[in-house]
Amino acid sequence: MKYVMFYEMAADGMSKAQASFPAHQARLQAFHRMGSLLMAGPYGMPPVGALAVFTSREAAESFAADDPFVVNGVVGRYTIHAWREVLAP
């Protein structure tokens, strides 16, 4: 079982994103190095949100709790959903 986290951009999120991006990127890299974040990225053109795939709900919740994008209002709302990957070996 994996866990997918969806971020929804706040109405004024794009104006705040650049200032928070370096710290957000560092957090992504740290969780990826730990092995708990498998993939992540924005969706939409221009971006309307982002998604990330985690190995556990706890990792997803921990990431969001202190993510600069959440803390600084780039993200207006996020949700975490269990995901059963059917093509996994």
C-alpha positions as CSV (number, residue, x, y, z in Angstrom):
1,M,0.0,0.0,0.0
2,K,1.2,3.5,-0.9
3,Y,-0.2,6.9,0.1
4,V,-0.9,9.7,-2.3
5,M,-1.0,13.3,-1.1
6,F,-2.7,15.9,-3.2
7,Y,-1.9,19.6,-2.7
8,E,-4.4,22.2,-3.9
9,M,-2.9,25.6,-4.6
10,A,-4.1,28.5,-2.5
11,A,-5.8,31.3,-4.4
12,D,-2.7,33.4,-3.9
13,G,-0.3,30.5,-3.7
14,M,1.7,31.2,-6.9
15,S,2.7,34.6,-5.5
16,K,4.1,32.9,-2.4
17,A,5.7,29.8,-4.1
18,Q,9.0,31.3,-5.2
19,A,10.1,32.4,-1.7
20,S,9.3,29.0,-0.2
21,F,10.5,26.8,-3.0
22,P,14.2,26.3,-1.9
23,A,13.1,25.0,1.6
24,H,10.3,22.9,0.0
25,Q,12.7,21.4,-2.5
26,A,15.1,20.5,0.3
27,R,12.3,18.8,2.2
28,L,11.4,16.8,-0.9
29,Q,15.0,15.7,-1.3
30,A,15.4,14.7,2.4
31,F,12.2,12.6,2.4
32,H,13.3,11.0,-1.0
33,R,16.7,10.2,0.4
34,M,15.1,8.5,3.4
35,G,13.1,6.3,1.0
36,S,9.7,7.5,2.2
37,L,8.9,9.8,-0.7
38,L,8.8,7.9,-4.1
39,M,7.8,10.7,-6.5
40,A,6.3,14.2,-6.4
41,G,5.5,17.1,-8.7
42,P,3.0,19.7,-9.8
43,Y,0.1,19.2,-12.1
44,G,-1.7,21.6,-14.5
45,M,-0.3,24.4,-16.7
46,P,-0.1,26.7,-14.9
47,P,0.1,24.5,-11.8
48,V,-3.1,24.1,-9.8
49,G,-1.7,21.6,-7.4
50,A,0.8,18.9,-6.8
51,L,0.8,15.2,-5.8
52,A,3.3,13.0,-4.0
53,V,3.5,9.3,-3.4
54,F,4.7,8.1,0.0
55,T,5.4,4.7,1.4
56,S,3.3,5.4,4.5
57,R,0.5,7.6,5.8
58,E,2.8,8.7,8.7
59,A,5.5,9.9,6.2
60,A,2.9,11.9,4.2
61,E,1.5,13.5,7.4
62,S,5.0,14.3,8.7
63,F,6.0,15.8,5.4
64,A,2.9,18.1,5.2
65,A,3.1,19.1,8.9
66,D,6.3,21.2,8.4
67,D,6.4,21.7,4.6
68,P,7.1,25.4,3.8
69,F,4.5,25.3,1.1
70,V,1.8,24.4,3.7
71,V,3.2,26.5,6.5
72,N,3.5,29.6,4.3
73,G,0.2,29.4,2.5
74,V,1.2,28.2,-0.9
75,V,-1.0,25.2,-0.4
76,G,-4.6,26.0,0.5
77,R,-5.7,22.4,1.2
78,Y,-4.2,18.9,1.1
79,T,-5.6,15.4,1.3
80,I,-3.9,12.0,1.8
81,H,-5.4,8.8,0.3
82,A,-4.5,5.2,0.5
83,W,-3.5,3.9,-2.9
84,R,-3.2,0.3,-4.0
85,E,-0.8,0.3,-6.9
86,V,-2.0,-2.6,-9.2
87,L,1.1,-2.7,-11.5
88,A,3.7,-3.0,-8.7
89,P,5.6,-6.3,-8.7
